[in-house]
Amino acid sequence: MEVWILFNEEIEAPSSEAFEIRRFMEEGRKMGIDVKVYKPEQFDLLVCNDDKRTVLIDGEFRPLPDFVLPRTYVIDTGYFALAVIRQLERLGVKVFNSAQSIETVSDKLHTHQALLEGGLPTPRTMLAKFPVDLDLVERVIGFPVVVKTLLGVNGTGVFLMEDRKSFHDMMELLSETNPNIQLIFQKFIAKSVGRDIRLFVVDGKVVASMERRAKEGEFKANFSQGGSVAEFIPDAQAKDMAIMTAGILNLQVAGIDLLYAEDGGYTICEANSFPGFKGLESCCDVNIPQEIFRAMQRRLDAGSSFEAVSLPSIKKRLEQQN
């Protein structure tokens, strides 16, 4: 099996993302998988009748792989990376995850719209527009309020405004310095302050999960923001919500973040199409690259007979739990 990984940094970079790419390469060697890592900018695309010669890498035509694993943020690579993924999909290459799924998940509002349509709980969310109507935000969302940029990742672009005054000051500053910024406002879930749950889903199965806790005095629990992590044993409801979220968004590889809800259950905070796993592997007995490669191999072996996860059956279980 040959797998191309799309990655936008140098492989030897000191970041967690580059470390995880090296993990994929290491596990690929052990499993006899031919793993190649390319930057989207190395590609040139042709749209023509000769499908076998429409993808060039570093100016040369290359035989297509069995799978492509995008590990790039849309916020970094934008349209071009998505165009590369779409071209490979059109040529019949299997992709974990599709361009459409990545694009959906990169937009937090679109994600919540899709999940609510699928019957899953998410925090009440409002799309911002300037000038911001403070009275309206206070009436329909309330304070404290969580402010998020539409395209932030790894906990960046997420702020907690404790009261009306701090919210007003922030909005006034943004309206003067960056009036085109795209924001959403979300209801603050007090029960989950400083902690959340990350469930890692691979092809319809939760393979590991952890609870993340923020540093003392901090609001965001992301491992990449310095939070601590510990293995979490999810109950049936948490598993079903994560699997259904990934299914609705058509994500074969997903990091699903849950918040503790006031009613004792959970609500969905975010979905990630490029989930990190350095923190997860540090606290759980799991090998994420191996899980992903095995899922790819199962799909190759099954071919057209592969059966996807049944979302209606999971939705029925969730309704019974509630």
Buried (B, 14 or more C-beta within 10 A) or exposed (E): BBBBBBBBBEEEBEEBBBBBBBBBBEBBEEBEBEBEBBBBEEBBEEEEEEEEEBBBBEEEBBEBBBBBBBBBBBBEBBEEBBBBBBBBBEEEBBBBBBBBBBBBBBBBBBBBBBBBEBEBBBBBBBEBEBEBEBEEBBEEBEBBBBBBBBBBBBBBBBBBBEEBEBBBEBBEEBEEEEEEEBBBBBBBBEEBBBBBBBBBBBBBBBBBBBBBBBEEEBBBBBBBBEBBBEBBEBEEBBBBBBBBBBBBBBBBBBBBBBBBBEEEBBBBBBBBBBBBBBBBBEBBEBBBBBBBBBBBBEBEEEEEEEEEBEBEEBBEBBEEEE
